[in-house]
Amino acid sequence: MACCRVPAARHFDNLAAVQGLSSALIQDHYRLYLGYVNKAHELCGLHAQAVRLKHDATDADLRNLKRDLTFTLAAARNHELYFGLLGREPSPRAPVLMQALREDFGPFENYIADLTRTALSTHGWAFTLVDHHTGHLINVTSAQNGQFPMWNASPVLAIDMADHAYFYDYGSHRTEYLSAIIGNLHWPTVAENLAAAHAVHAAATPHAPAPYAATPAADSPEATLPAMGSEKLLARS
């Protein structure tokens, strides 16, 4: 049975319509993505051979293989999310998306301001995620190209802030690049990603509060654990 599978590289015809980025930059960036996918296929083949052998905790070869495979898969998927959001026809923002953003950030302008600050704070990735612990949206960063920032969360939006994403066109002017990317975001696709993330949240946490339900403050009576006597603690040991 295979224990490592890598999907084929995806095509993004929508990138031809991106405004504010040169075709040379977009093509170079897409070739970088293809490199990650091809490398993941190569590593997957090596992985299939390696797992048939007996290993122990001192096996640096397998450890490095696992690390590199994780990195390339994460980098490929981050780029797929990013590329899929760009260059489509302008469309109105879906009411469900706007409601979710309003619940967690206030006015839409507040969300964009927080996303902008988040992106400019990193040289890796900026993400908008649904945190499945809460069902709420949060903007976070990752420091590396092939890294996802947290467990138990689904990505809704990703922006590549690594030098290769902008330097060819914008040099060190990261704010101008980020403004161009935000202007190219296809909000209906973001809304689709949000709906998929909420479906994952509902399936993974069937008994959790619905997204955007109020949670008790840390110092409220509802947030405290019930007292447990020493007899019960000893009975559990």
Sequence and secondary structure as in RCSB ss.txt:
>XXXX:A:sequence
MACCRVPAARHFDNLAAVQGLSSALIQDHYRLYLGYVNKAHELCGLHAQAVRLKHDATDADLRNLKRDLTFTLAA
ARNHELYFGLLGREPSPRAPVLMQALREDFGPFENYIADLTRTALSTHGWAFTLVDHHTGHLINVTSAQNGQFPM
WNASPVLAIDMADHAYFYDYGSHRTEYLSAIIGNLHWPTVAENLAAAHAVHAAATPHAPAPYAATPAADSPEATL
PAMGSEKLLARS
>XXXX:A:secstr
  S         GGGGG SSS HHHHHHHHHHHHHHHHHHHHHHHHHHHHTTS   TT HHHHHHHHHHHHHHHH
HHHHHHHHHTBS       HHHHHHHHHHHSSHHHHHHHHHHHHHT SSEEEEEEETTTTEEEEEEESSTT    
SSEEEEEEEE SGGGTHHHHTT HHHHHHHHHHHB HHHHHHHHHHHHHHHHHH TTS  TT     TTSGGGS 
    HHHHHHH 
